[in-house]
Amino acid sequence: MMLMSRPQKRKRMTAKSKRAQVRLHTGRARPIWLGHPWVYSRAIDSIEGPSPAPGDLVDVLDAGGQTIGVGTYNPEARIAVRMLDNDVTESSLAQWIQDRVDRARQLRVKCMLPSPETTAFRLINGEGDGLPGIICDQLGELASVQLTTAAAEQWLPLVLDAVGASRVRVSVPEDAAKFESIAPGDRFGRGDQEEFAEFTENGLSWRLKPGKGQKTGFYTDQRVNRRVLRTLAAGSRVLDCFCYTGGFALNAARGGATSVIGVDSSGPAISVAAGTAESNGIDNARFFKEDVLRYLKGVGEERFDCVIVDPPKLVRRRQHLEDGLRKYSAFNSAAIQHVSPGGLLMTCSCSGLVDNETFLRMLTESAHRVGRRITLLEIRGAGPDHPVPLALDEARYLTVVVCRIN
């Protein structure tokens, strides 16, 4: 039996500390010792020293007074402290951010990003790059930044300098703004905010308007999975449900699919998909603005060799889990009925509250409900430009399951 070593003892805090000291309840420190970067408000026993304002640095102590590390504090948030490196100080913050961005960039270079075929990728992935509250997708010459904590919003000038791009778009998403009690919307970035972002992914050329669409403007987390689909789709009739701007559909078409249909309820997204197909010389893909369930019902008994199901996030709160699973089941049951015997289903969840075991159980029940047999081929996630701390299960939000349907 493997024995786990005890956390290394660290210097005990004294009353001379200039920062506030956040002391945890007994039994609440172990996850933080092991690398979980979030301290929930209910885990805090007391705050000692000067009263910290939102975004301030604080020292985090276990119940016995041992220093665990340094983090940023927000009294308004359920995640009250986001852990940072232990050596960060107020005076070294600018250099610390620059060092973390440089380290993140070096990791992407090791992952061959950017490359001649791909200039769209995740440059900074929050806690996975040691920069909680900061997301940055590099879309060609444009850096699209999202700030999701009060501290990260205060760091904006330092982030702009560290990223160093001539064009930077900055926004605070509504859900993060609500959690952190900060204002949602755009912030001052850098360069022309109205010019199109032009980039390549897997050899396909894209031209998108900054600030339009989901997340930072493009789903970079599915890049590797789109490339996998490109291989699987060769010689197949493909249906891409919830196609958005056509990422999966266009990769399938470029990979040699005999025909591709993309379906999404968003008119602007469908317009982008069709325009991107035309600009890349793809003529074997068609796109339809339609509700997915209505479309599947409308095609009767028509079947496809490969079906993709990639809906938007369906579970945002734990209390929404049951309702979200019902929706996942409805979408997948309907899709499975339209997969040819021996054909493939690639189905996705971007709901972090739906773990792999729960998602696979839902798929098993969905297939049984419509009288089909389902065989697991592979479980995938986001690409290596989306690193996450191993201790932070909550950050592994993307599940991509590849199955054979009989």
Secondary structure, 3 states (H helix, E strand, C coil): CCCCCCCCCCCECCCCCCCEEEEECCCCCHHHHCCCCEEEHHHEEEEECCCCCCCCEEEEECCCCEEEEEEEECCCCCEEEEECCCCCCCCCHHHHHHHHHHHHHHHHHHCCCCCCCCCEEEEEEHHHHCCCCEEEEEECCEEEEEECCHHHHHCHHHHHHHHCCCEEEEEECHHHHHHHCCCCEEEEEECCCCCCEEEEECCEEEEECCCCCCCCCCCHHHHHHHHHHHHHCCCCEEEEECCCCCHHHHHHHHCCCCEEEEEECCHHHHHHHHHHHHHCCCCCEEEEECCHHHHHHHCCCCCEEEEEECCCCCCCCHHHHHHHHHHHHHHHHHHHCCEEEEEEEEEEECCCCCCHHHHHHHHHHHHHHCCCCEEEEEEECCCCCCCCCCCCHHHCCCEEEEEEEC
